[in-house]
Amino acid sequence: LGGELVVARIDTKGNVLWTARTGIDRFSLQQILPGNDACAFVGTRPPIPNKLGEPLVVLVNNVTGKVTTETLWR
């Protein structure tokens, strides 16, 4: 059942321009925050037995697909 959230950008002809792995468990995605330059995804990493999932904010650049990940644990 586990799996990682992957996002992609596709042009008007259906060609994939880029794909990006977010590192977020696909069932724990909590928010998608769209923006002009990047989209932000909020959720937790896939679970590890006997541990809490690490909460993340992941920014994906809309032009390049570059991923920037920040933890919400401090």
All heavy atoms as TSV, in Angstrom:
chain	resi	resn	atom	element	x	y	z
A	1	LEU	N	N	0.808	-1.203	0.000
A	1	LEU	CA	C	0.000	0.000	0.000
A	1	LEU	C	C	0.845	1.258	0.000
A	1	LEU	O	O	0.374	2.312	-0.368
A	1	LEU	CB	C	-0.922	0.023	1.225
A	1	LEU	CG	C	-2.039	-1.004	1.231
A	1	LEU	CD1	C	-2.782	-0.962	2.550
A	1	LEU	CD2	C	-2.957	-0.800	0.080
A	2	GLY	N	N	2.072	1.164	0.475
A	2	GLY	CA	C	2.915	2.349	0.563
A	2	GLY	C	C	3.311	2.848	-0.806
A	2	GLY	O	O	3.246	2.146	-1.804
A	3	GLY	N	N	3.705	4.060	-0.847
A	3	GLY	CA	C	4.169	4.657	-2.084
A	3	GLY	C	C	4.481	6.110	-1.855
A	3	GLY	O	O	3.977	6.739	-0.921
A	4	GLU	N	N	5.325	6.636	-2.695
A	4	GLU	CA	C	5.768	8.016	-2.577
A	4	GLU	C	C	5.029	8.884	-3.592
A	4	GLU	O	O	4.816	8.466	-4.731
A	4	GLU	CB	C	7.269	8.067	-2.839
A	4	GLU	CG	C	7.900	9.396	-2.630
A	4	GLU	CD	C	9.386	9.341	-2.895
A	4	GLU	OE1	O	10.022	8.327	-2.561
A	4	GLU	OE2	O	9.907	10.316	-3.442
A	5	LEU	N	N	4.650	10.081	-3.157
A	5	LEU	CA	C	3.971	11.017	-4.049
A	5	LEU	C	C	4.962	11.525	-5.099
A	5	LEU	O	O	6.032	12.019	-4.777
A	5	LEU	CB	C	3.425	12.201	-3.245
A	5	LEU	CG	C	2.725	13.281	-4.068
A	5	LEU	CD1	C	1.416	12.755	-4.621
A	5	LEU	CD2	C	2.493	14.506	-3.218
A	6	VAL	N	N	4.591	11.354	-6.364
A	6	VAL	CA	C	5.390	11.839	-7.486
A	6	VAL	C	C	4.520	12.791	-8.283
A	6	VAL	O	O	3.349	12.516	-8.532
A	6	VAL	CB	C	5.859	10.665	-8.386
A	6	VAL	CG1	C	6.617	11.172	-9.592
A	6	VAL	CG2	C	6.708	9.691	-7.589
A	7	VAL	N	N	5.089	13.946	-8.659
A	7	VAL	CA	C	4.355	14.915	-9.471
A	7	VAL	C	C	5.076	15.079	-10.804
A	7	VAL	O	O	6.267	14.798	-10.920
A	7	VAL	CB	C	4.202	16.284	-8.754
A	7	VAL	CG1	C	3.347	16.151	-7.528
A	7	VAL	CG2	C	5.543	16.875	-8.401
A	8	ALA	N	N	4.345	15.510	-11.822
A	8	ALA	CA	C	4.925	15.680	-13.147
A	8	ALA	C	C	4.314	16.903	-13.818
A	8	ALA	O	O	3.202	17.306	-13.505
A	8	ALA	CB	C	4.662	14.447	-14.004
A	9	ARG	N	N	5.081	17.461	-14.750
A	9	ARG	CA	C	4.565	18.544	-15.590
A	9	ARG	C	C	4.491	18.006	-17.012
A	9	ARG	O	O	5.440	17.396	-17.507
A	9	ARG	CB	C	5.468	19.758	-15.534
A	9	ARG	CG	C	4.893	20.892	-16.354
A	9	ARG	CD	C	5.535	22.196	-16.069
A	9	ARG	NE	N	4.829	23.217	-16.821
A	9	ARG	CZ	C	5.034	24.492	-16.675
A	9	ARG	NH1	N	5.912	24.921	-15.797
A	9	ARG	NH2	N	4.362	25.357	-17.390
A	10	ILE	N	N	3.343	18.246	-17.634
A	10	ILE	CA	C	3.082	17.722	-18.973
A	10	ILE	C	C	2.706	18.883	-19.884
A	10	ILE	O	O	1.941	19.768	-19.487
A	10	ILE	CB	C	1.942	16.684	-18.910
A	10	ILE	CG1	C	2.361	15.542	-17.974
A	10	ILE	CG2	C	1.578	16.170	-20.281
A	10	ILE	CD1	C	1.270	14.573	-17.649
A	11	ASP	N	N	3.235	18.891	-21.106
A	11	ASP	CA	C	2.894	19.972	-22.031
A	11	ASP	C	C	1.542	19.704	-22.688
A	11	ASP	O	O	0.886	18.692	-22.419
A	11	ASP	CB	C	4.007	20.203	-23.062
A	11	ASP	CG	C	4.190	19.060	-24.048
A	11	ASP	OD1	O	3.317	18.171	-24.132
A	11	ASP	OD2	O	5.213	19.061	-24.753
A	12	THR	N	N	1.120	20.620	-23.548
A	12	THR	CA	C	-0.212	20.526	-24.165
A	12	THR	C	C	-0.347	19.350	-25.134
A	12	THR	O	O	-1.459	18.971	-25.487
A	12	THR	CB	C	-0.555	21.830	-24.909
A	12	THR	OG1	O	0.467	22.090	-25.872
A	12	THR	CG2	C	-0.668	22.988	-23.938
A	13	LYS	N	N	0.777	18.758	-25.553
A	13	LYS	CA	C	0.735	17.600	-26.443
A	13	LYS	C	C	0.805	16.279	-25.686
A	13	LYS	O	O	0.804	15.220	-26.277
A	13	LYS	CB	C	1.878	17.682	-27.446
A	13	LYS	CG	C	1.749	18.862	-28.389
A	13	LYS	CD	C	2.889	18.937	-29.351
A	13	LYS	CE	C	2.722	20.167	-30.227
A	13	LYS	NZ	N	3.863	20.389	-31.095
A	14	GLY	N	N	0.886	16.354	-24.353
A	14	GLY	CA	C	0.933	15.142	-23.541
A	14	GLY	C	C	2.328	14.628	-23.252
A	14	GLY	O	O	2.478	13.541	-22.706
A	15	ASN	N	N	3.358	15.388	-23.634
A	15	ASN	CA	C	4.730	14.975	-23.364
A	15	ASN	C	C	5.120	15.361	-21.943
A	15	ASN	O	O	4.839	16.474	-21.499
A	15	ASN	CB	C	5.698	15.640	-24.350
A	15	ASN	CG	C	5.391	15.273	-25.783
A	15	ASN	OD1	O	5.169	14.114	-26.083
A	15	ASN	ND2	N	5.363	16.266	-26.655
A	16	VAL	N	N	5.801	14.463	-21.253
A	16	VAL	CA	C	6.252	14.736	-19.891
A	16	VAL	C	C	7.487	15.632	-19.954
A	16	VAL	O	O	8.487	15.279	-20.580
A	16	VAL	CB	C	6.574	13.425	-19.144
A	16	VAL	CG1	C	7.129	13.709	-17.763
A	16	VAL	CG2	C	5.339	12.544	-19.053
A	17	LEU	N	N	7.394	16.805	-19.309
A	17	LEU	CA	C	8.526	17.724	-19.273
A	17	LEU	C	C	9.489	17.379	-18.148
A	17	LEU	O	O	10.697	17.471	-18.306
A	17	LEU	CB	C	8.036	19.168	-19.121
A	17	LEU	CG	C	7.112	19.664	-20.234
A	17	LEU	CD1	C	6.586	21.056	-19.910
A	17	LEU	CD2	C	7.852	19.663	-21.560
A	18	TRP	N	N	8.940	17.010	-16.989
A	18	TRP	CA	C	9.750	16.561	-15.852
A	18	TRP	C	C	8.873	15.816	-14.866
A	18	TRP	O	O	7.661	15.951	-14.884
A	18	TRP	CB	C	10.485	17.711	-15.157
A	18	TRP	CG	C	9.651	18.892	-14.752
A	18	TRP	CD1	C	9.583	20.105	-15.383
A	18	TRP	CD2	C	8.762	19.002	-13.632
A	18	TRP	NE1	N	8.710	20.936	-14.728
A	18	TRP	CE2	C	8.199	20.297	-13.641
A	18	TRP	CE3	C	8.373	18.140	-12.614
A	18	TRP	CZ2	C	7.279	20.732	-12.685
A	18	TRP	CZ3	C	7.459	18.578	-11.661
A	18	TRP	CH2	C	6.943	19.868	-11.710
A	19	THR	N	N	9.507	14.993	-14.053
A	19	THR	CA	C	8.838	14.351	-12.924
A	19	THR	C	C	9.669	14.627	-11.679
A	19	THR	O	O	10.879	14.819	-11.768
A	19	THR	CB	C	8.699	12.822	-13.107
A	19	THR	OG1	O	9.996	12.257	-13.241
A	19	THR	CG2	C	7.848	12.480	-14.306
A	20	ALA	N	N	9.007	14.677	-10.537
A	20	ALA	CA	C	9.701	14.982	-9.285
A	20	ALA	C	C	9.167	14.092	-8.171
A	20	ALA	O	O	7.957	14.000	-7.970
A	20	ALA	CB	C	9.504	16.452	-8.917
A	21	ARG	N	N	10.086	13.449	-7.457
A	21	ARG	CA	C	9.727	12.643	-6.284
A	21	ARG	C	C	9.729	13.566	-5.075
A	21	ARG	O	O	10.708	14.240	-4.819
A	21	ARG	CB	C	10.729	11.517	-6.093
A	21	ARG	CG	C	10.719	10.537	-7.264
A	21	ARG	CD	C	11.753	9.494	-7.084
A	21	ARG	NE	N	11.444	8.749	-5.856
A	21	ARG	CZ	C	11.868	7.539	-5.612
A	21	ARG	NH1	N	12.616	6.922	-6.471
A	21	ARG	NH2	N	11.563	6.933	-4.475
A	22	THR	N	N	8.638	13.560	-4.319
A	22	THR	CA	C	8.514	14.486	-3.191
A	22	THR	C	C	9.056	13.935	-1.881
A	22	THR	O	O	9.363	14.702	-0.982
A	22	THR	CB	C	7.039	14.867	-2.966
A	22	THR	OG1	O	6.315	13.690	-2.588
A	22	THR	CG2	C	6.437	15.503	-4.206
A	23	GLY	N	N	9.130	12.615	-1.744
A	23	GLY	CA	C	9.537	12.029	-0.473
A	23	GLY	C	C	8.394	11.934	0.524
A	23	GLY	O	O	8.574	11.508	1.654
A	24	ILE	N	N	7.196	12.329	0.113
A	24	ILE	CA	C	6.010	12.294	0.982
A	24	ILE	C	C	5.220	11.019	0.694
A	24	ILE	O	O	5.017	10.647	-0.466
A	24	ILE	CB	C	5.121	13.536	0.744
A	24	ILE	CG1	C	5.863	14.794	1.173
A	24	ILE	CG2	C	3.792	13.415	1.466
A	24	ILE	CD1	C	5.120	16.083	0.872
A	25	ASP	N	N	4.771	10.367	1.770
A	25	ASP	CA	C	3.907	9.196	1.640
A	25	ASP	C	C	2.622	9.627	0.928
A	25	ASP	O	O	2.001	10.617	1.308
A	25	ASP	CB	C	3.587	8.629	3.026
A	25	ASP	CG	C	2.660	7.450	2.956
A	25	ASP	OD1	O	3.102	6.384	2.483
A	25	ASP	OD2	O	1.492	7.590	3.367
A	26	ARG	N	N	2.231	8.905	-0.100
A	26	ARG	CA	C	1.090	9.351	-0.910
A	26	ARG	C	C	-0.223	9.391	-0.141
A	26	ARG	O	O	-1.140	10.102	-0.520
A	26	ARG	CB	C	0.945	8.500	-2.164
A	26	ARG	CG	C	0.581	7.071	-1.901
A	26	ARG	CD	C	0.599	6.284	-3.193
A	26	ARG	NE	N	0.260	4.897	-2.926
A	26	ARG	CZ	C	-0.613	4.222	-3.631
A	26	ARG	NH1	N	-1.231	4.789	-4.636
A	26	ARG	NH2	N	-0.864	2.970	-3.336
A	27	PHE	N	N	-0.323	8.630	0.956
A	27	PHE	CA	C	-1.554	8.640	1.742
A	27	PHE	C	C	-1.521	9.667	2.869
A	27	PHE	O	O	-2.521	9.864	3.546
A	27	PHE	CB	C	-1.847	7.250	2.310
A	27	PHE	CG	C	-2.196	6.247	1.250
A	27	PHE	CD1	C	-1.351	5.200	0.971
A	27	PHE	CD2	C	-3.361	6.375	0.518
A	27	PHE	CE1	C	-1.663	4.284	-0.018
A	27	PHE	CE2	C	-3.692	5.460	-0.473
A	27	PHE	CZ	C	-2.829	4.405	-0.744
A	28	SER	N	N	-0.369	10.308	3.100
A	28	SER	CA	C	-0.291	11.288	4.186
A	28	SER	C	C	-0.173	12.721	3.669
A	28	SER	O	O	0.117	13.632	4.446
A	28	SER	CB	C	0.878	10.969	5.119
A	28	SER	OG	O	2.106	11.227	4.475
A	29	LEU	N	N	-0.386	12.930	2.385
A	29	LEU	CA	C	-0.389	14.288	1.842
A	29	LEU	C	C	-1.503	15.089	2.508
A	29	LEU	O	O	-2.656	14.663	2.533
A	29	LEU	CB	C	-0.599	14.258	0.333
A	29	LEU	CG	C	-0.657	15.620	-0.362
A	29	LEU	CD1	C	0.701	16.309	-0.277
A	29	LEU	CD2	C	-1.079	15.447	-1.799
A	30	GLN	N	N	-1.155	16.237	3.090
A	30	GLN	CA	C	-2.137	17.039	3.811
A	30	GLN	C	C	-2.567	18.277	3.050
A	30	GLN	O	O	-3.716	18.701	3.147
A	30	GLN	CB	C	-1.571	17.446	5.169
A	30	GLN	CG	C	-1.319	16.264	6.064
A	30	GLN	CD	C	-0.585	16.641	7.329
A	30	GLN	OE1	O	-0.191	17.787	7.509
A	30	GLN	NE2	N	-0.387	15.682	8.198
A	31	GLN	N	N	-1.641	18.890	2.321
A	31	GLN	CA	C	-1.975	20.116	1.608
A	31	GLN	C	C	-1.165	20.242	0.336
A	31	GLN	O	O	-0.022	19.789	0.270
A	31	GLN	CB	C	-1.635	21.352	2.461
A	31	GLN	CG	C	-2.762	21.877	3.278
A	31	GLN	CD	C	-2.354	23.173	3.967
A	31	GLN	OE1	O	-1.275	23.293	4.507
A	31	GLN	NE2	N	-3.238	24.137	3.951
A	32	ILE	N	N	-1.777	20.874	-0.658
A	32	ILE	CA	C	-1.088	21.299	-1.872
A	32	ILE	C	C	-1.315	22.791	-1.973
A	32	ILE	O	O	-2.460	23.255	-1.976
A	32	ILE	CB	C	-1.637	20.600	-3.130
A	32	ILE	CG1	C	-1.493	19.084	-3.004
A	32	ILE	CG2	C	-0.935	21.119	-4.375
A	32	ILE	CD1	C	-2.173	18.317	-4.117
A	33	LEU	N	N	-0.210	23.547	-2.022
A	33	LEU	CA	C	-0.294	25.003	-2.085
A	33	LEU	C	C	0.297	25.460	-3.419
A	33	LEU	O	O	1.510	25.511	-3.585
A	33	LEU	CB	C	0.474	25.622	-0.910
A	33	LEU	CG	C	0.022	25.119	0.476
A	33	LEU	CD1	C	1.035	25.499	1.534
A	33	LEU	CD2	C	-1.345	25.666	0.797
A	34	PRO	N	N	-0.558	25.772	-4.405
A	34	PRO	CA	C	-0.051	26.172	-5.718
A	34	PRO	C	C	0.484	27.598	-5.692
A	34	PRO	O	O	0.031	28.441	-4.925
A	34	PRO	CB	C	-1.281	26.058	-6.619
A	34	PRO	CG	C	-2.442	26.246	-5.702
A	34	PRO	CD	C	-2.016	25.713	-4.363
A	35	GLY	N	N	1.460	27.854	-6.550
A	35	GLY	CA	C	2.019	29.193	-6.689
A	35	GLY	C	C	2.478	29.406	-8.118
A	35	GLY	O	O	2.509	28.470	-8.924
A	36	ASN	N	N	2.856	30.632	-8.450
A	36	ASN	CA	C	3.304	30.942	-9.803
A	36	ASN	C	C	4.654	30.309	-10.126
A	36	ASN	O	O	4.863	29.819	-11.230
A	36	ASN	CB	C	3.382	32.455	-10.008
A	36	ASN	CG	C	2.009	33.090	-9.991
A	36	ASN	OD1	O	1.027	32.465	-10.350
A	36	ASN	ND2	N	1.937	34.339	-9.566
A	37	ASP	N	N	5.592	30.339	-9.170
A	37	ASP	CA	C	6.944	29.839	-9.409
A	37	ASP	C	C	7.154	28.412	-8.908
A	37	ASP	O	O	8.005	27.694	-9.416
A	37	ASP	CB	C	7.970	30.746	-8.737
A	37	ASP	CG	C	7.927	32.164	-9.295
A	37	ASP	OD1	O	7.668	32.311	-10.502
A	37	ASP	OD2	O	8.152	33.108	-8.524
A	38	ALA	N	N	6.402	28.020	-7.878
A	38	ALA	CA	C	6.571	26.694	-7.278
A	38	ALA	C	C	5.265	26.261	-6.628
A	38	ALA	O	O	4.411	27.090	-6.317
A	38	ALA	CB	C	7.687	26.725	-6.241
A	39	CYS	N	N	5.155	24.961	-6.427
A	39	CYS	CA	C	4.042	24.405	-5.660
A	39	CYS	C	C	4.620	23.794	-4.392
A	39	CYS	O	O	5.701	23.208	-4.416
A	39	CYS	CB	C	3.326	23.318	-6.455
A	39	CYS	SG	S	2.398	23.951	-7.847
A	40	ALA	N	N	3.901	23.939	-3.296
A	40	ALA	CA	C	4.337	23.370	-2.023
A	40	ALA	C	C	3.424	22.207	-1.665
A	40	ALA	O	O	2.208	22.271	-1.854
A	40	ALA	CB	C	4.300	24.432	-0.928
A	41	PHE	N	N	4.025	21.154	-1.145
A	41	PHE	CA	C	3.301	19.968	-0.715
A	41	PHE	C	C	3.641	19.741	0.754
A	41	PHE	O	O	4.805	19.791	1.135
A	41	PHE	CB	C	3.703	18.750	-1.545
A	41	PHE	CG	C	3.413	18.911	-3.010
A	41	PHE	CD1	C	4.328	19.520	-3.856
A	41	PHE	CD2	C	2.218	18.475	-3.538
A	41	PHE	CE1	C	4.057	19.685	-5.205
A	41	PHE	CE2	C	1.933	18.637	-4.888
A	41	PHE	CZ	C	2.853	19.245	-5.722
A	42	VAL	N	N	2.631	19.489	1.578
A	42	VAL	CA	C	2.824	19.267	3.008
A	42	VAL	C	C	2.336	17.869	3.344
A	42	VAL	O	O	1.216	17.490	2.972
A	42	VAL	CB	C	2.050	20.311	3.844
A	42	VAL	CG1	C	2.260	20.078	5.330
A	42	VAL	CG2	C	2.450	21.732	3.456
A	43	GLY	N	N	3.181	17.108	4.034
A	43	GLY	CA	C	2.826	15.753	4.431
A	43	GLY	C	C	3.970	15.129	5.204
A	43	GLY	O	O	4.882	15.825	5.636
A	44	THR	N	N	3.927	13.803	5.374
A	44	THR	CA	C	4.985	13.115	6.115
A	44	THR	C	C	5.668	12.084	5.231
A	44	THR	O	O	5.107	11.607	4.243
A	44	THR	CB	C	4.438	12.405	7.367
A	44	THR	OG1	O	3.434	11.485	6.969
A	44	THR	CG2	C	3.856	13.389	8.356
A	45	ARG	N	N	6.907	11.756	5.616
A	45	ARG	CA	C	7.657	10.707	4.917
A	45	ARG	C	C	6.932	9.372	5.091
A	45	ARG	O	O	6.154	9.207	6.016
A	45	ARG	CB	C	9.055	10.577	5.504
A	45	ARG	CG	C	9.971	11.720	5.173
A	45	ARG	CD	C	11.407	11.339	5.542
A	45	ARG	NE	N	12.288	12.479	5.479
A	45	ARG	CZ	C	12.851	12.953	4.367
A	45	ARG	NH1	N	12.612	12.360	3.224
A	45	ARG	NH2	N	13.640	14.001	4.409
A	46	PRO	N	N	7.229	8.400	4.232
A	46	PRO	CA	C	6.648	7.067	4.430
A	46	PRO	C	C	7.001	6.529	5.817
A	46	PRO	O	O	8.097	6.791	6.325
A	46	PRO	CB	C	7.300	6.227	3.330
A	46	PRO	CG	C	7.634	7.226	2.265
A	46	PRO	CD	C	8.005	8.477	3.004
A	47	PRO	N	N	6.084	5.793	6.437
A	47	PRO	CA	C	6.315	5.330	7.806
A	47	PRO	C	C	7.443	4.317	7.918
A	47	PRO	O	O	7.672	3.519	7.013
A	47	PRO	CB	C	4.984	4.707	8.205
A	47	PRO	CG	C	4.320	4.364	6.924
A	47	PRO	CD	C	4.800	5.357	5.911
A	48	ILE	N	N	8.142	4.388	9.050
A	48	ILE	CA	C	9.161	3.417	9.437
A	48	ILE	C	C	8.612	2.732	10.686
A	48	ILE	O	O	8.115	3.423	11.582
A	48	ILE	CB	C	10.504	4.124	9.742
A	48	ILE	CG1	C	11.019	4.819	8.485
A	48	ILE	CG2	C	11.528	3.129	10.276
A	48	ILE	CD1	C	12.215	5.705	8.721
A	49	PRO	N	N	8.679	1.406	10.776
A	49	PRO	CA	C	8.116	0.723	11.946
A	49	PRO	C	C	8.640	1.295	13.270
A	49	PRO	O	O	9.831	1.570	13.412
A	49	PRO	CB	C	8.568	-0.733	11.757
A	49	PRO	CG	C	8.748	-0.872	10.286
A	49	PRO	CD	C	9.250	0.469	9.813
A	50	ASN	N	N	7.725	1.514	14.212
A	50	ASN	CA	C	8.021	2.009	15.564
A	50	ASN	C	C	8.568	3.430	15.599
A	50	ASN	O	O	9.230	3.819	16.557
A	50	ASN	CB	C	8.968	1.066	16.305
A	50	ASN	CG	C	8.394	-0.324	16.437
A	50	ASN	OD1	O	7.203	-0.492	16.697
A	50	ASN	ND2	N	9.219	-1.327	16.225
A	51	LYS	N	N	8.344	4.226	14.561
A	51	LYS	CA	C	8.793	5.616	14.545
A	51	LYS	C	C	7.693	6.508	13.984
A	51	LYS	O	O	6.870	6.072	13.197
A	51	LYS	CB	C	10.054	5.780	13.693
A	51	LYS	CG	C	11.245	5.049	14.246
A	51	LYS	CD	C	12.499	5.515	13.592
A	51	LYS	CE	C	13.661	4.772	14.237
A	51	LYS	NZ	N	14.887	5.471	14.101
A	52	LEU	N	N	7.716	7.762	14.387
A	52	LEU	CA	C	6.788	8.744	13.828
A	52	LEU	C	C	7.276	9.174	12.449
A	52	LEU	O	O	8.473	9.274	12.218
A	52	LEU	CB	C	6.715	9.983	14.729
A	52	LEU	CG	C	6.061	9.794	16.091
A	52	LEU	CD1	C	6.202	11.074	16.907
A	52	LEU	CD2	C	4.602	9.433	15.934
A	53	GLY	N	N	6.329	9.455	11.550
A	53	GLY	CA	C	6.699	9.964	10.242
A	53	GLY	C	C	7.155	11.417	10.346
A	53	GLY	O	O	6.553	12.222	11.047
A	54	GLU	N	N	8.232	11.752	9.668
A	54	GLU	CA	C	8.771	13.112	9.704
A	54	GLU	C	C	7.902	14.042	8.856
A	54	GLU	O	O	7.700	13.799	7.669
A	54	GLU	CB	C	10.198	13.117	9.168
A	54	GLU	CG	C	10.833	14.479	9.138
A	54	GLU	CD	C	12.212	14.459	8.526
A	54	GLU	OE1	O	12.607	13.435	7.941
A	54	GLU	OE2	O	12.899	15.493	8.613
A	55	PRO	N	N	7.382	15.123	9.443
A	55	PRO	CA	C	6.577	16.070	8.661
A	55	PRO	C	C	7.472	16.917	7.755
A	55	PRO	O	O	8.534	17.366	8.170
A	55	PRO	CB	C	5.881	16.915	9.724
A	55	PRO	CG	C	6.744	16.808	10.935
A	55	PRO	CD	C	7.434	15.489	10.864
A	56	LEU	N	N	7.018	17.121	6.515
A	56	LEU	CA	C	7.812	17.833	5.521
A	56	LEU	C	C	7.009	18.906	4.804
A	56	LEU	O	O	5.799	18.801	4.659
A	56	LEU	CB	C	8.303	16.862	4.437
A	56	LEU	CG	C	9.135	15.669	4.831
A	56	LEU	CD1	C	9.364	14.787	3.601
A	56	LEU	CD2	C	10.453	16.110	5.417
A	57	VAL	N	N	7.735	19.908	4.334
A	57	VAL	CA	C	7.233	20.836	3.327
A	57	VAL	C	C	8.163	20.654	2.131
A	57	VAL	O	O	9.380	20.763	2.256
A	57	VAL	CB	C	7.269	22.301	3.799
A	57	VAL	CG1	C	6.916	23.235	2.651
A	57	VAL	CG2	C	6.345	22.515	4.960
A	58	VAL	N	N	7.587	20.350	0.984
A	58	VAL	CA	C	8.374	20.121	-0.220
A	58	VAL	C	C	7.967	21.150	-1.267
A	58	VAL	O	O	6.788	21.279	-1.592
A	58	VAL	CB	C	8.143	18.691	-0.760
A	58	VAL	CG1	C	8.921	18.470	-2.036
A	58	VAL	CG2	C	8.518	17.661	0.289
A	59	LEU	N	N	8.940	21.897	-1.766
A	59	LEU	CA	C	8.708	22.873	-2.834
A	59	LEU	C	C	9.180	22.277	-4.150
A	59	LEU	O	O	10.295	21.747	-4.228
A	59	LEU	CB	C	9.468	24.167	-2.567
A	59	LEU	CG	C	9.086	24.916	-1.300
A	59	LEU	CD1	C	10.031	26.090	-1.089
A	59	LEU	CD2	C	7.658	25.386	-1.375
A	60	VAL	N	N	8.340	22.354	-5.167
A	60	VAL	CA	C	8.708	21.871	-6.495
A	60	VAL	C	C	8.633	23.058	-7.448
A	60	VAL	O	O	7.576	23.673	-7.613
A	60	VAL	CB	C	7.764	20.739	-6.966
A	60	VAL	CG1	C	8.155	20.270	-8.361
A	60	VAL	CG2	C	7.778	19.582	-5.982
A	61	ASN	N	N	9.773	23.381	-8.060
A	61	ASN	CA	C	9.848	24.483	-9.019
A	61	ASN	C	C	8.995	24.142	-10.232
A	61	ASN	O	O	9.142	23.060	-10.819
A	61	ASN	CB	C	11.304	24.711	-9.420
A	61	ASN	CG	C	11.472	25.882	-10.349
A	61	ASN	OD1	O	10.987	25.865	-11.475
A	61	ASN	ND2	N	12.158	26.902	-9.881
A	62	ASN	N	N	8.108	25.047	-10.625
A	62	ASN	CA	C	7.183	24.786	-11.735
A	62	ASN	C	C	7.858	24.717	-13.097
A	62	ASN	O	O	7.332	24.096	-14.010
A	62	ASN	CB	C	6.083	25.845	-11.768
A	62	ASN	CG	C	5.132	25.730	-10.602
A	62	ASN	OD1	O	5.022	24.693	-9.968
A	62	ASN	ND2	N	4.441	26.815	-10.293
A	63	VAL	N	N	9.016	25.345	-13.257
A	63	VAL	CA	C	9.696	25.354	-14.553
A	63	VAL	C	C	10.648	24.173	-14.688
A	63	VAL	O	O	10.642	23.469	-15.694
A	63	VAL	CB	C	10.458	26.688	-14.760
A	63	VAL	CG1	C	11.254	26.659	-16.052
A	63	VAL	CG2	C	9.485	27.852	-14.755
A	64	THR	N	N	11.462	23.938	-13.656
A	64	THR	CA	C	12.519	22.932	-13.744
A	64	THR	C	C	12.182	21.598	-13.095
A	64	THR	O	O	12.803	20.587	-13.400
A	64	THR	CB	C	13.798	23.457	-13.074
A	64	THR	OG1	O	13.552	23.640	-11.677
A	64	THR	CG2	C	14.250	24.758	-13.694
A	65	GLY	N	N	11.249	21.588	-12.145
A	65	GLY	CA	C	10.948	20.376	-11.403
A	65	GLY	C	C	11.904	20.135	-10.245
A	65	GLY	O	O	11.840	19.104	-9.581
A	66	LYS	N	N	12.794	21.094	-9.977
A	66	LYS	CA	C	13.753	20.957	-8.871
A	66	LYS	C	C	12.990	20.896	-7.548
A	66	LYS	O	O	12.095	21.691	-7.288
A	66	LYS	CB	C	14.727	22.127	-8.853
A	66	LYS	CG	C	15.732	22.030	-7.730
A	66	LYS	CD	C	16.639	23.243	-7.691
A	66	LYS	CE	C	17.524	23.118	-6.452
A	66	LYS	NZ	N	17.932	24.390	-5.954
A	67	VAL	N	N	13.390	19.942	-6.688
A	67	VAL	CA	C	12.728	19.723	-5.402
A	67	VAL	C	C	13.586	20.272	-4.271
A	67	VAL	O	O	14.788	20.020	-4.222
A	67	VAL	CB	C	12.485	18.212	-5.174
A	67	VAL	CG1	C	11.932	17.943	-3.796
A	67	VAL	CG2	C	11.561	17.666	-6.248
A	68	THR	N	N	12.943	21.021	-3.370
A	68	THR	CA	C	13.575	21.497	-2.147
A	68	THR	C	C	12.735	20.989	-0.984
A	68	THR	O	O	11.526	21.232	-0.945
A	68	THR	CB	C	13.635	23.042	-2.108
A	68	THR	OG1	O	14.298	23.501	-3.285
A	68	THR	CG2	C	14.358	23.532	-0.879
A	69	THR	N	N	13.376	20.278	-0.056
A	69	THR	CA	C	12.660	19.661	1.069
A	69	THR	C	C	13.104	20.292	2.378
A	69	THR	O	O	14.292	20.451	2.621
A	69	THR	CB	C	12.933	18.146	1.110
A	69	THR	OG1	O	12.548	17.583	-0.140
A	69	THR	CG2	C	12.166	17.479	2.234
A	70	GLU	N	N	12.121	20.638	3.210
A	70	GLU	CA	C	12.379	21.177	4.550
A	70	GLU	C	C	11.587	20.365	5.557
A	70	GLU	O	O	10.417	20.062	5.336
A	70	GLU	CB	C	11.950	22.646	4.643
A	70	GLU	CG	C	12.761	23.594	3.791
A	70	GLU	CD	C	14.187	23.764	4.274
A	70	GLU	OE1	O	14.432	23.609	5.484
A	70	GLU	OE2	O	15.053	24.040	3.436
A	71	THR	N	N	12.220	20.020	6.661
A	71	THR	CA	C	11.527	19.305	7.729
A	71	THR	C	C	10.756	20.316	8.587
A	71	THR	O	O	11.144	21.479	8.683
A	71	THR	CB	C	12.512	18.506	8.605
A	71	THR	OG1	O	11.758	17.787	9.573
A	71	THR	CG2	C	13.521	19.393	9.282
A	72	LEU	N	N	9.675	19.858	9.188
A	72	LEU	CA	C	8.920	20.703	10.115
A	72	LEU	C	C	9.293	20.395	11.560
A	72	LEU	O	O	8.743	20.981	12.476
A	72	LEU	CB	C	7.423	20.520	9.890
A	72	LEU	CG	C	6.918	21.030	8.543
A	72	LEU	CD1	C	5.439	20.707	8.364
A	72	LEU	CD2	C	7.152	22.517	8.402
A	73	TRP	N	N	10.235	19.448	11.765
A	73	TRP	CA	C	10.760	19.181	13.107
A	73	TRP	C	C	11.873	20.157	13.381
A	73	TRP	O	O	12.749	20.386	12.559
A	73	TRP	CB	C	11.301	17.770	13.215
A	73	TRP	CG	C	10.266	16.731	13.444
A	73	TRP	CD1	C	8.989	16.931	13.848
A	73	TRP	CD2	C	10.418	15.337	13.260
A	73	TRP	NE1	N	8.336	15.728	13.950
A	73	TRP	CE2	C	9.190	14.742	13.601
A	73	TRP	CE3	C	11.465	14.527	12.859
A	73	TRP	CZ2	C	8.991	13.372	13.543
A	73	TRP	CZ3	C	11.257	13.171	12.803
A	73	TRP	CH2	C	10.041	12.599	13.138
A	74	ARG	N	N	11.871	20.746	14.555
A	74	ARG	CA	C	12.931	21.688	14.942
A	74	ARG	C	C	13.480	21.319	16.273
A	74	ARG	O	O	12.905	20.913	17.161
A	74	ARG	CB	C	12.426	23.120	14.972
A	74	ARG	CG	C	12.014	23.626	13.614
A	74	ARG	CD	C	13.204	23.948	12.794
A	74	ARG	NE	N	12.764	24.320	11.448
A	74	ARG	CZ	C	13.548	24.291	10.419
A	74	ARG	NH1	N	14.774	23.913	10.519
A	74	ARG	NH2	N	13.109	24.624	9.246
